[in-house]
Amino acid sequence: MSNLPVFKNEKNHLYLPFMSNFYNTFAQPFGWALFRIIIGGMLVIEGWPKIVAPFAQVGFVENLGFYPGWLWSPMLAGMQFFGGMFIVAGLLTRPIALANAVMLAITLWFHIAHPYGDALLTQAGIEALNSGSEFFTANGIKRLADGGGTFLASVQLKAELASIFWTAGALLIAAFGGGYFSLDRLLKKQF
């Protein structure tokens, strides 16, 4: 048996009981809708270039082991772009969020398994940087002084953290559904 308390009357267990109605009728429903819109909206933004060029990722998906690439590349584009729209609207929320969570988990695995590396510049690039080439700005010289290793490490970390956030967000949406402000609720149908 769990040691977690079961609150029969949540209001009696809040530090500020008078906030109960605010939490239940405003903060939770609007907060969840905002979270769902942010996750879905970012999928739409990330999916737009893939919709414009649906076969651009054929080589990428085949390198991940998904054959044929001509099938998976447009599916990835549609899942991100149209799936993101469905998540924003809260329509068929759970299955679409789950499908995107799987795709995002694969993206996370890819970022971890295929890091950017420890150098952005070749030896010739480093020599051009050190010679005071006019091709580099002062900020570029500072950022690439180590061949770009520090810059790539920060890009790598950001890619991994973004993938963790998106994957976790999609999984939460898949678990809890569209919420109060969703088409699923309006249609009175959910998975």
C-alpha positions in Angstrom: 0.0 0.0 0.0 1.2 3.5 -0.9 2.4 5.9 1.8 1.2 8.8 -0.4 -1.7 10.8 1.2 -5.0 10.7 -0.5 -6.7 14.1 -0.3 -10.4 13.7 -0.4 -10.9 17.5 -0.1 -8.0 19.2 -1.9 -9.0 22.6 -0.5 -8.3 21.5 3.0 -4.7 20.5 2.1 -3.6 23.7 0.3 -1.4 26.3 2.0 -3.7 28.9 0.5 -7.2 27.2 0.4 -8.8 30.2 -1.1 -6.8 29.6 -4.2 -8.5 26.3 -4.9 -11.0 27.6 -7.4 -8.3 29.6 -9.2 -6.1 26.5 -9.6 -8.9 24.2 -10.7 -10.9 26.5 -13.0 -8.1 28.7 -14.4 -4.5 27.9 -13.8 -4.6 24.1 -14.5 -6.8 24.2 -17.6 -5.1 27.2 -19.2 -1.6 26.1 -18.2 -2.2 22.7 -19.8 -3.6 24.3 -23.0 -0.6 26.6 -23.2 1.8 23.7 -22.7 0.0 21.7 -25.4 0.0 24.6 -27.8 3.8 25.2 -27.3 4.7 21.6 -27.9 2.4 21.3 -30.9 3.4 24.7 -32.3 7.1 23.9 -32.1 6.5 20.7 -34.0 4.7 22.7 -36.7 7.6 25.1 -36.9 10.1 22.3 -37.1 8.0 20.3 -39.6 7.4 23.2 -42.0 10.8 22.9 -43.9 10.1 19.1 -44.1 6.7 19.7 -45.6 8.2 22.1 -48.2 10.8 19.5 -49.2 9.3 16.2 -48.1 12.0 14.0 -49.6 14.9 16.0 -48.2 15.5 13.6 -45.4 15.6 10.4 -47.3 19.3 9.8 -46.7 18.9 10.8 -43.0 16.1 8.3 -42.2 17.9 5.6 -44.2 21.0 6.2 -42.1 18.8 5.6 -39.1 17.7 2.3 -40.5 14.3 3.3 -41.8 13.8 2.0 -45.3 12.6 3.0 -47.8 13.6 6.6 -47.1 11.2 7.9 -49.8 8.3 6.6 -47.6 9.7 7.6 -44.1 10.9 11.1 -45.0 7.4 12.4 -46.0 5.8 10.5 -43.1 8.2 12.3 -40.7 7.3 15.6 -42.3 3.6 15.0 -42.0 3.8 13.7 -38.4 5.6 16.8 -37.3 3.7 19.4 -39.2 0.2 18.0 -39.3 0.6 16.2 -36.0 1.7 19.4 -34.4 -1.4 21.1 -35.7 -3.6 18.3 -34.2 -1.8 18.6 -30.9 -2.3 22.4 -30.9 -6.0 21.9 -31.5 -6.3 19.0 -29.1 -7.7 16.6 -31.7 -6.8 12.9 -31.5 -4.3 14.2 -29.0 -3.1 11.0 -27.3 -2.3 8.8 -30.3 -0.7 11.7 -32.3 1.3 12.9 -29.3 2.5 9.3 -28.7 3.5 8.9 -32.3 5.5 12.2 -32.1 7.0 11.1 -28.7 8.4 8.0 -30.4 9.8 10.0 -33.3 11.3 12.6 -30.8 12.8 9.8 -28.7 14.5 8.5 -31.9 15.8 12.1 -32.5 17.1 12.2 -28.9 18.9 8.8 -29.4 20.4 10.2 -32.7 21.8 13.3 -31.0 23.4 11.2 -28.3 24.7 8.5 -30.6 26.0 10.9 -33.3 27.5 13.9 -31.5 28.7 16.8 -33.6 32.3 16.1 -32.8 35.1 18.1 -31.3 36.1 20.4 -34.1 34.2 22.6 -36.5 37.2 23.8 -38.5 39.7 21.8 -40.4 43.4 22.5 -39.9 43.3 24.9 -42.9 40.4 26.7 -41.2 42.2 27.0 -38.0 45.3 28.4 -39.8 43.1 30.9 -41.6 41.5 31.9 -38.3 44.9 32.4 -36.7 46.3 34.4 -39.6 43.7 37.1 -39.1 41.6 36.3 -42.1 39.0 38.9 -43.0 36.4 36.1 -43.3 36.0 35.9 -39.5 34.4 38.5 -37.2 35.9 39.3 -33.8 33.2 37.2 -32.2 33.8 34.4 -34.7 37.5 34.4 -33.9 36.7 34.2 -30.1 34.1 31.5 -30.5 36.2 29.3 -32.9 39.6 29.9 -31.2 39.8 26.2 -30.2 38.7 25.0 -33.6 35.0 25.2 -32.7 35.0 22.5 -30.0 33.5 24.6 -27.3 30.9 25.9 -29.7 30.0 22.4 -30.9 29.7 21.2 -27.3 27.2 23.9 -26.6 25.2 23.1 -29.7 25.3 19.4 -28.8 24.0 20.0 -25.3 21.2 22.3 -26.6 20.2 19.6 -29.2 20.0 17.0 -26.5 18.1 19.2 -24.0 15.6 20.3 -26.6 15.0 16.7 -27.6 14.5 15.7 -24.0 12.0 18.5 -23.4 10.1 17.7 -26.6 10.0 14.0 -25.9 8.9 14.4 -22.3 6.3 17.0 -23.4 4.9 14.7 -26.0 4.8 11.8 -23.6 2.9 13.9 -21.0 0.4 15.0 -23.6 0.0 11.4 -24.7 -0.6 10.4 -21.1 -3.1 13.2 -20.1 -4.8 14.0 -23.4 -5.9 17.3 -24.7 -7.3 18.7 -21.6 -10.2 21.0 -20.9 -9.6 23.3 -23.9 -9.4 20.8 -26.7 -11.4 19.6 -29.6 -11.3 16.1 -28.1 -13.3 17.4 -25.1 -15.6 19.5 -27.3 -16.4 16.3 -29.4 -16.6 14.3 -26.2 -14.3 11.6 -27.7 -10.8 10.6 -26.5 -8.5 7.7 -26.9 
